[in-house]
Amino acid sequence: MDSASPWTIVLIDDENDIREVVGITLEDAGYIVHTASDGRAGLQLVREKAPEIVVTDIRMPVMDGIAVLEAVKKEMPDTEVIIITAFADMDLAIRALQLDASDFVTKPLNNDALHLALKRAIQRYDSRRQLKDYAKLLEREMEDQARILHQDKMISLGRLAASVVHEINNPLSGILNYVRLMKRTLEKGRMGSDTIEKYSRYLEIVDREISRCAYITGNLLAYTRKSPPSFETISIEELIDRCVLLCSHKLTLQKIELYKKIPKDLPWVRGDFNQLQQCVLNLIFNAIDAMAGGGRLQLTTGVDPATNTLFLDVADTGAGIDKADLPRIFEPFYSTKQEGYGVGLGLSTVKEVMQRHGGDVRVENAAKGATRFRLTLPVHHS
């Protein structure tokens, strides 16, 4: 409701004098007032006029104030209800408050008390509306974040596609050669026992290579699937293995050596596997871009007992990041002159995802210009 617009009130009371006097008083105060003589007629008026505030007597024929309150709150929960009661009806007044009435005033009605109750009702109505607006804003922000995550994933997918195609092309070529060889042999006639044994070995190779292709494409499909966030216990070692599988051919093409230092029996973490995989892939892609002429990519994991967190370091041997850019590297859309860290979208996404998981990401330049990113996540205790 626009704060400059007059507030609408439905006044329900079976006493005509009260309706007239209170109605005039409220209209003089700037309210739009509609009146009814019983609860049933008042409830119908509420449905027609959709007021912000209902002021109702508690004891009325046909339908009492408690029944009106319950019906209004069921149909229009944002509408504020003020109960008019006598001192003898205090138990009913308390019952009304338990049913989410905004306030109550006692007979004989006092103008100051009524206006104070209306002021409280208006504040309550405004607060409720502001909370709803804030909730909608949060929902929109979550939708925006989900859209950014998906867009970032599609960017990563474009970079993965060529690598995955090359990765499955080799086994498919081998499978094709074996199938053609067996087909030519079959066309020549009957097979001897040694040929059958040889074909058995060929089929084992074909089966193994097809399984390998299925595993690679299955991981790619799992990564691209758009699914709602789902927190679960996660093995960091498995997370790293899946990321490396998707990037291995690209690393080979750019002559980048991969080193993994992963201790046994690492504790589990809790999070959304897909989102965390996206974070690690982002950092690996940045490292690959930073080593256009080849280099070394090292993935190191461990536990920091002081903070009870698990860390994953992604270190490259590229040219590093300019010191002036380091404080701003995680800002959305911040770009640097150095190729490989140019867009900034992926890094800001990594930061947001890690913080939503209760963790963080940091960056530092190591010796000889190398760059190291560190992801941290709380250790999950089952």
C-alpha positions in Angstrom: 0.0 0.0 0.0 1.2 3.5 -0.8 2.0 5.3 2.4 0.3 8.4 1.0 -3.0 6.6 0.4 -5.7 6.6 3.1 -6.1 3.5 5.1 -9.3 1.5 4.8 -11.0 0.2 8.0 -14.1 -2.0 8.4 -15.8 -1.3 11.7 -18.1 -4.1 13.0 -20.3 -3.5 16.0 -24.0 -4.3 16.8 -24.5 -1.0 18.6 -25.5 1.8 16.2 -24.3 4.6 18.4 -20.8 3.2 18.5 -20.7 2.7 14.8 -21.7 6.3 14.1 -19.5 8.0 16.7 -16.4 5.9 16.0 -17.0 6.0 12.2 -17.1 9.8 12.3 -14.0 10.0 14.5 -12.0 7.7 12.2 -13.1 9.6 9.0 -12.1 12.9 10.6 -8.7 11.3 11.2 -8.3 10.5 7.5 -9.4 6.9 7.3 -11.9 5.4 4.8 -14.5 3.7 7.0 -17.1 1.0 6.2 -19.4 -0.3 8.9 -21.5 -3.4 9.6 -23.9 -4.3 12.4 -23.0 -8.0 12.8 -20.1 -10.4 12.2 -21.5 -12.1 9.1 -22.3 -8.8 7.3 -18.9 -7.5 8.5 -17.0 -10.4 7.0 -18.8 -10.0 3.7 -17.8 -6.3 3.7 -14.2 -7.3 4.5 -14.2 -9.6 1.4 -15.6 -6.8 -0.8 -13.5 -3.8 0.5 -10.2 -5.6 1.3 -9.3 -3.2 4.2 -5.9 -3.0 5.8 -7.6 -3.0 9.3 -10.7 -4.5 10.8 -12.1 -3.2 14.1 -14.7 -5.6 15.5 -16.7 -6.0 18.7 -16.1 -9.3 20.4 -19.8 -10.0 21.4 -22.3 -9.8 18.6 -25.3 -11.7 17.3 -25.1 -14.0 14.3 -21.3 -14.2 14.3 -19.0 -13.0 17.2 -15.7 -11.2 17.0 -13.6 -14.3 17.6 -15.2 -16.1 14.6 -14.7 -12.9 12.5 -11.0 -12.8 13.5 -10.5 -16.5 12.6 -12.2 -16.1 9.2 -10.3 -12.9 8.3 -6.9 -14.4 9.3 -7.6 -17.5 7.3 -8.7 -15.6 4.1 -6.6 -12.5 4.4 -3.7 -13.1 6.8 -2.1 -9.7 6.3 -5.2 -7.8 7.5 -4.8 -6.4 11.0 -7.7 -7.0 13.4 -8.4 -4.9 16.5 -10.9 -6.3 19.0 -13.3 -4.2 21.0 -14.1 -5.8 24.4 -15.4 -5.2 27.9 -13.3 -5.7 31.0 -15.4 -8.8 31.8 -14.2 -10.3 28.5 -10.5 -10.3 29.2 -10.2 -14.0 28.7 -11.7 -13.6 25.2 -9.3 -10.7 24.5 -6.3 -12.9 25.4 -7.8 -15.6 23.1 -8.0 -13.0 20.3 -4.3 -12.1 20.7 -3.4 -15.7 20.6 -5.3 -15.9 17.2 -3.0 -13.0 15.9 -5.2 -10.0 16.7 -3.2 -6.9 16.4 -4.5 -5.3 19.7 -7.6 -4.8 21.8 -9.4 -1.8 23.2 -12.0 -1.8 26.0 -15.4 -0.2 26.3 -16.3 2.5 26.9 -14.1 3.4 23.9 -11.4 6.0 24.5 -10.3 7.9 21.4 -6.6 8.0 22.4 -6.6 4.3 23.1 -8.3 3.6 19.8 -5.8 5.8 17.8 -2.9 4.2 19.6 -4.2 0.7 18.7 -4.6 1.9 15.1 -1.1 3.3 15.1 0.3 -0.1 16.3 -1.8 -1.9 13.7 -0.4 0.3 10.9 3.2 -0.3 12.1 2.5 -4.0 12.2 1.0 -4.0 8.8 3.9 -2.1 7.3 6.5 -4.3 9.0 4.7 -7.4 7.7 4.7 -5.9 4.2 8.3 -4.9 4.4 9.3 -8.5 5.4 7.4 -9.9 2.5 9.0 -7.4 0.1 12.4 -8.4 1.6 11.6 -12.1 1.2 10.7 -11.5 -2.5 13.9 -9.6 -3.0 15.9 -12.5 -1.5 14.0 -14.9 -3.8 14.9 -12.8 -6.8 18.6 -12.6 -5.7 18.6 -16.4 -5.3 17.2 -16.8 -8.8 19.8 -14.3 -10.1 22.6 -16.3 -8.4 21.2 -19.6 -9.8 21.1 -18.0 -13.2 24.7 -16.7 -12.9 25.8 -20.2 -11.8 24.1 -21.8 -14.7 25.6 -19.3 -17.2 29.0 -19.8 -15.7 28.5 -23.6 -16.0 27.6 -23.2 -19.7 30.8 -21.2 -20.3 32.8 -24.0 -18.6 30.8 -26.6 -20.7 31.9 -24.9 -23.9 35.5 -25.2 -22.8 35.0 -28.9 -21.8 33.2 -30.0 -24.9 36.2 -30.0 -27.2 38.4 -31.7 -24.6 35.8 -34.5 -24.0 35.3 -35.0 -27.7 39.0 -35.7 -28.1 39.0 -37.8 -25.0 36.4 -40.2 -26.3 37.6 -40.1 -29.9 40.6 -42.3 -29.3 38.7 -45.2 -27.7 35.9 -44.9 -30.3 38.6 -45.1 -33.1 40.0 -48.2 -31.5 36.6 -49.8 -31.2 35.8 -49.1 -34.9 39.1 -50.7 -36.0 38.5 -53.8 -33.9 34.9 -54.2 -35.2 36.0 -53.7 -38.9 38.8 -56.3 -38.4 36.3 -58.9 -37.0 33.8 -58.1 -39.7 36.3 -58.8 -42.5 37.4 -62.0 -40.8 33.8 -63.2 -40.5 33.2 -62.4 -44.2 36.0 -64.9 -45.2 34.2 -67.9 -43.6 34.4 -70.1 -40.6 36.7 -69.2 -37.7 39.2 -71.5 -35.9 39.6 -71.8 -32.2 42.6 -69.4 -32.1 40.5 -66.8 -34.0 37.7 -67.1 -31.5 40.1 -66.7 -28.6 41.6 -63.6 -30.3 38.1 -62.2 -30.8 37.3 -62.7 -27.2 40.3 -60.5 -26.3 39.1 -57.9 -28.8 35.6 -57.9 -27.3 37.1 -57.4 -23.8 39.0 -54.3 -25.1 35.8 -53.0 -26.9 33.8 -53.5 -23.7 36.4 -51.7 -21.6 36.7 -48.8 -24.0 32.9 -48.4 -24.3 32.7 -48.3 -20.5 35.4 -45.6 -20.5 33.4 -43.5 -23.0 30.2 -44.0 -21.0 32.0 -42.9 -17.8 33.4 -39.7 -19.4 30.1 -38.7 -21.1 28.2 -39.6 -17.9 30.3 -37.2 -15.9 29.9 -34.5 -18.4 26.1 -35.0 -18.4 26.1 -35.0 -14.6 28.0 -31.7 -14.6 25.7 -30.0 -17.1 22.5 -31.1 -15.5 20.5 -28.2 -14.1 19.3 -29.3 -10.7 18.3 -27.6 -7.4 21.0 -27.2 -4.8 21.3 -30.4 -2.7 23.7 -30.6 0.2 25.3 -34.0 0.9 28.5 -35.5 2.3 31.2 -35.3 -0.3 34.6 -36.9 -0.8 37.1 -34.3 -1.9 39.2 -37.0 -3.6 36.2 -38.1 -5.7 35.5 -34.4 -6.5 39.0 -33.9 -7.8 39.0 -37.1 -9.8 35.9 -36.1 -11.7 37.3 -32.6 -12.4 40.6 -34.1 -13.6 38.7 -36.6 -15.9 36.9 -33.7 -17.6 40.1 -31.6 -18.1 42.8 -34.3 -18.7 42.9 -34.0 -22.5 43.1 -30.3 -22.4 46.0 -30.5 -19.9 47.8 -32.9 -22.3 47.2 -30.7 -25.3 48.7 -27.7 -23.6 51.7 -29.7 -22.2 50.7 -29.1 -18.6 51.9 -31.7 -16.1 49.4 -32.6 -13.4 50.6 -33.4 -9.9 48.2 -34.5 -7.1 49.0 -34.5 -3.4 46.0 -36.0 -1.7 46.5 -37.7 1.7 44.6 -40.9 2.5 41.6 -40.9 4.9 40.7 -37.2 4.3 37.6 -36.2 6.2 34.3 -35.6 4.4 32.8 -32.2 3.7 29.2 -31.3 3.2 27.9 -29.3 0.2 26.4 -29.4 -3.3 28.7 -31.6 -5.4 27.8 -29.9 -8.6 28.5 -26.4 -7.4 31.8 -27.4 -5.7 32.8 -29.2 -8.9 32.1 -25.9 -10.8 34.4 -24.0 -8.4 37.3 -26.4 -8.9 36.9 -26.5 -12.7 36.8 -22.7 -12.7 40.2 -22.6 -10.9 41.7 -25.3 -13.1 40.6 -23.5 -16.3 42.2 -20.3 -15.0 45.4 -22.2 -14.3 45.4 -23.7 -17.8 44.9 -20.3 -19.4 47.7 -18.9 -17.3 50.1 -21.5 -18.7 49.7 -21.1 -22.5 53.2 -22.4 -23.1 52.9 -25.4 -20.8 53.7 -25.8 -17.1 52.8 -27.6 -14.0 49.4 -27.8 -12.2 49.4 -29.0 -8.7 46.4 -30.0 -6.7 47.0 -30.3 -2.9 44.6 -31.2 -0.2 44.9 -31.3 3.6 43.3 -30.4 6.9 43.9 -27.3 9.0 43.3 -28.5 12.6 43.4 -25.0 14.0 40.3 -24.0 12.0 38.8 -27.5 11.5 38.7 -27.0 7.8 39.7 -29.0 4.8 41.6 -27.1 2.1 42.3 -27.7 -1.6 45.1 -25.7 -3.3 45.1 -25.2 -7.0 48.6 -23.9 -8.0 50.0 -23.2 -11.4 53.4 -22.1 -12.8 52.1 -19.2 -14.9 53.1 -15.5 -14.8 51.1 -14.8 -11.6 48.7 -12.0 -10.9 49.7 -8.3 -10.5 49.8 -7.3 -6.9 47.5 -4.3 -7.6 44.9 -6.7 -8.9 45.0 -9.2 -6.1 42.6 -7.4 -3.7 39.9 -7.0 -6.4 40.3 -10.4 -8.2 37.0 -11.7 -6.8 34.9 -8.7 -7.7 32.1 -9.5 -10.2 33.2 -8.6 -13.8 36.5 -7.2 -12.6 39.0 -7.7 -15.4 42.8 -7.6 -15.4 45.2 -7.2 -18.3 46.7 -10.6 -17.8 45.2 -13.2 -20.0 43.7 -16.1 -18.1 42.2 -14.0 -15.3 40.4 -11.6 -17.6 36.7 -11.9 -17.0 36.4 -12.2 -13.3 32.9 -13.8 -13.5 34.1 -17.3 -12.7 36.1 -16.1 -9.7 33.3 -14.1 -8.2 31.0 -17.1 -8.6 33.6 -19.3 -6.8 33.7 -16.8 -3.9 29.9 -16.7 -3.6 29.5 -20.5 -3.7 32.3 -21.1 -1.2 30.9 -18.6 1.3 27.4 -20.2 1.0 29.1 -23.5 1.9 30.6 -21.9 5.0 34.0 -21.8 3.4 36.1 -19.3 1.5 38.6 -18.9 -1.4 41.9 -17.0 -1.2 44.6 -16.3 -3.7 48.3 -15.5 -3.4 51.3 -15.3 -5.7 53.9 -18.0 -4.9 57.6 -18.0 -5.7 58.7 -17.3 -9.3 55.4 -15.8 -10.3 53.3 -18.9 -9.7 49.7 -18.4 -8.4 47.9 -20.5 -5.8 44.2 -20.5 -5.0 43.0 -22.1 -1.8 39.5 -23.4 -1.3 38.5 -24.1 2.3 35.4 -26.0 3.6 34.4 -26.9 7.2 35.1 -30.6 8.0 31.8 -32.6 8.3 31.4 -34.6 11.4 28.9 -37.4 10.9 
